Amino acid sequence: MEVEKTDKNITEGDESKIIYRGWKVMPFIIGNETFEKLGIVGSSSNLVVYLTTVFNMKSITAAKVVNIYGGTSNFGTIIAAFICDSYLGRYKTLSVAMIACFLGSVAMDLTAVIHQLHPAKCAKEIGSGCNGPSMGQIMFLAGAMVLLVIGAGGIRPCNLPFGADQFDPKTKEGKQGIDSFFNWYFFTFTFAQMLSLTLIVYVQSNMSWSIGLAIPAILMLLGCIIFFAGSKLYVKVKPSGSPIHNITRVIVVAVKKRSLNTVETNDLYNYIAKDSKNSKLSHSEQFRFLDKSAIQTQDDKLNKDGSPANPWKLCSMQQVEEVKYVIRVLPVWLSAALFYLAYIQQTTYTVFQSLQSDRRLRSGSFQIPGATYTVFLMLGMTKFIPIYDRVLVPFLRRYTGRDGGITQLQRVGAGIFICITSMMVSATVEQYRRKVALTRPTLGFAPRKGAISSMSGMWLIPQLVLMGIGDALAGVGQMEFYYKQFPENMRSFAGSLYYCGIGLASYLSTFLLSAVHDTTEGFSRGSWLPEDLNKGRLEYFYYLVAGIMTLNFAYFLLVSHWYRYKDVVTKDKDMDKSSDEFDKVLV
């Protein structure tokens, strides 16, 4: 698609002056995507090991820190999305976020390079004296994490829409370009994860933390240079306002008019702006109290075009229905978010399990780094998606008649069920690993932990693969669910809501770890989660998480039965996108 460049920003809906460059700017955007993801993932994928080996933190403390860091990064997306939609726009938000990521990567590397910024190295013997980090060292580390949180929170809700902004969605070439960009986005994500969890983690764990953390910083710098090099060529959409404003207005007006009696649907005020991109929604009977915000009184004046003179006194039925769908999604969101309570354990305590397992390949000298085992989780996810899309969906379509084979909520429910299975397998494997460590000859001692079980670390792969399959169902399924059920102008907000769910699960994981450790520490057999897993009962903790997931599964079935899918008056082509597009993009 041949287009000329323009330096002017454009407002959503004003497409007369937009000059799309399409694939001409993709080398800048995709190149930046690759280096940016390598930088972010490389700085955080091995963080739990870094905190225990360099900052001398206990395993449970390191797990809590990583959970808080991950939770805050994910919760930050909704703040970033609000700032992006209301004030800065995607380009400026990405610019600030990328600079913050680069500075955070540099600061993180400095904690390894400068000896004064981390505590002295501990002796390898169990029970030997070991000094933790000072307050100054913790503050500098926290500062580096805050910069990474700002960067990740700003990049996640903006990078994919910004890339899609460069194509004309009204032309065939533009639509094909967007689809191809989605494929490249998924490829860069997968490539960055694989490279970070293998090569970068290997350098960090076996060669040098200083070099291993410098690599992500250099990659982030390259990403920034590539991104800003194409600055004058990009289509830069101006902020058009956050959907949070509309949600707030409907609730405020409904509260103001709470004393009014409800009226018939035909009597509700229902103005729809000509430039509205949202599907026209049918009136629903749930949450009828919000309908009061669409009751027009004598004091409610209208403009010449029929819009309310004061939007804080009168809302349309369309606006009310959009807010209803947001509220209707929240109970489902809570249950779907809890899926990641189990997922998080596979990225923290599974790493600790691997450190006290036989990580050698065929009894050779090469050892797989502990954090690298999580790559099997991702492999399970990426390998299952094409099987699901090309085998399971066509098979199920024959019986259900649905384009996607099953509904989005059925897909999420299947993922939660597999998640429970993964936790049960995790408990069984840990029980076996611990038994082997206590009854058979060991392979030495893991520094500051305990005896290394002769059980092969490959036994950890099934639980990781199962969780990856669960994520391909529950994770991708809920992203597709939010995208399709939210109004069109709230889709960036929907993506932020997904990440907030992961953030909530991270905080809940931190609370659960603290509660279990504090409760079991006084038991006669000791804590379930000690530094030396051979002296603990990690399998009990896994069974506990599986039990919580079982209760959550029952709650999910209940709210899924209660949920009513989006009912539009007119067909919106945007809502008919096939589910495989979401499988490729929203992993």
Disulfide bonds with the S-S distance in Angstrom:
Cys122-Cys130 1.50
